[in-house]
Amino acid sequence: QVQLVESGGGLVQAGGSLRLSCAASGSIFRRNDMGWYRQAPGKQRDLVATITRGGSTNYADSVKGRFTISRDNAKNTVYLQMNSLKPEDTAVYYCRYSTYGMDYWGKGTLVTVSS
């Protein structure tokens, strides 16, 4: 069993920045992937970025060049640095942990970007 706790969401003006954090605890396997997804009301949950333990990353086209995902394996924590935020980035952001076919999700943190 894995527990994920997100933090760092809030209200920011367009062009501003936020840094999200997700701390994992519980039965953490050494080899795992972590990532961030987001969901706006009435829309599907979409991938934002993922990162492997080794540091290989993948980004949605909509956030490339603006967002950076990173992780601290010693702390079992993944981060999402969000720069140049746009109103269309407004959503609930969810942390995801995946290992050996098992997926775990955090409860989400709300990011609101005003125009």
C-alpha positions in Angstrom: 0.0 0.0 0.0 1.3 3.4 -1.0 0.0 6.8 0.2 0.6 10.0 -1.9 0.2 13.5 -0.6 0.3 16.4 -3.0 1.0 20.0 -2.0 1.8 23.4 -3.6 -1.4 24.2 -5.4 -3.0 27.5 -5.3 -4.1 30.7 -7.1 -1.6 32.4 -9.4 -1.8 35.0 -12.1 -1.0 34.1 -15.7 2.7 34.1 -16.3 3.4 33.2 -12.8 5.0 30.0 -11.3 4.1 27.3 -8.8 5.9 24.2 -7.6 4.0 21.1 -6.8 5.3 18.4 -4.5 4.2 14.8 -4.0 5.5 12.7 -1.2 5.1 8.9 -1.3 5.0 6.7 1.8 4.3 3.1 2.6 5.5 0.0 0.6 7.7 1.8 -1.8 9.5 -0.4 -4.4 12.9 0.7 -5.5 11.9 0.7 -9.2 8.9 2.9 -9.9 7.6 5.6 -12.1 6.0 8.8 -10.9 4.1 11.5 -12.6 1.6 14.3 -12.7 -1.8 14.3 -14.3 -4.5 17.0 -14.4 -8.2 17.1 -14.8 -10.5 20.1 -15.3 -14.3 19.9 -14.6 -16.1 17.9 -17.3 -12.8 16.8 -18.9 -10.8 13.6 -18.9 -7.7 13.2 -16.7 -4.6 13.9 -18.9 -0.9 13.2 -18.6 1.2 16.2 -17.7 4.6 14.6 -17.1 6.2 11.4 -15.9 9.6 10.5 -14.6 11.4 7.2 -14.0 13.7 6.5 -11.1 16.6 6.9 -13.5 15.4 10.3 -14.5 13.9 9.7 -17.9 11.1 12.2 -18.5 8.1 12.5 -20.7 5.9 15.6 -21.1 2.6 16.5 -22.7 3.1 18.8 -25.7 1.1 21.5 -24.0 3.6 21.9 -21.2 6.9 21.3 -22.9 9.3 24.2 -22.2 7.2 25.5 -19.3 7.0 22.6 -16.8 9.8 20.6 -15.4 9.4 17.3 -13.5 12.0 16.0 -11.1 12.3 13.6 -8.2 14.3 13.0 -5.1 14.6 9.2 -4.6 15.9 9.5 -1.1 12.8 11.4 -0.1 10.4 9.4 -2.4 9.2 12.7 -3.6 8.3 14.0 -7.1 8.1 17.7 -8.0 6.5 19.7 -10.8 7.9 23.1 -11.4 5.4 25.1 -13.4 6.5 28.3 -15.1 4.7 30.7 -17.5 1.4 29.5 -16.3 -1.7 30.0 -18.5 -5.4 30.0 -17.7 -5.8 26.7 -19.6 -3.5 25.1 -17.0 -6.2 25.5 -14.4 -7.1 22.0 -13.1 -6.8 19.6 -10.3 -3.3 18.1 -10.4 -2.9 14.5 -9.4 0.3 12.6 -8.4 0.6 9.1 -9.7 2.9 6.3 -8.5 3.3 3.1 -10.6 5.3 -0.1 -10.1 4.9 -3.7 -11.2 1.4 -3.1 -12.7 0.1 -1.3 -9.6 -1.1 2.3 -9.7 -1.7 4.7 -6.9 -3.1 8.2 -7.0 -3.0 11.2 -4.7 -6.2 13.1 -3.8 -5.1 16.1 -6.0 -4.2 19.7 -5.5 -6.0 22.5 -7.2 -4.1 25.0 -9.4 -6.0 28.0 -10.6 -4.5 30.5 -13.0 -6.2 33.8 -13.5 -6.1 35.8 -16.7 
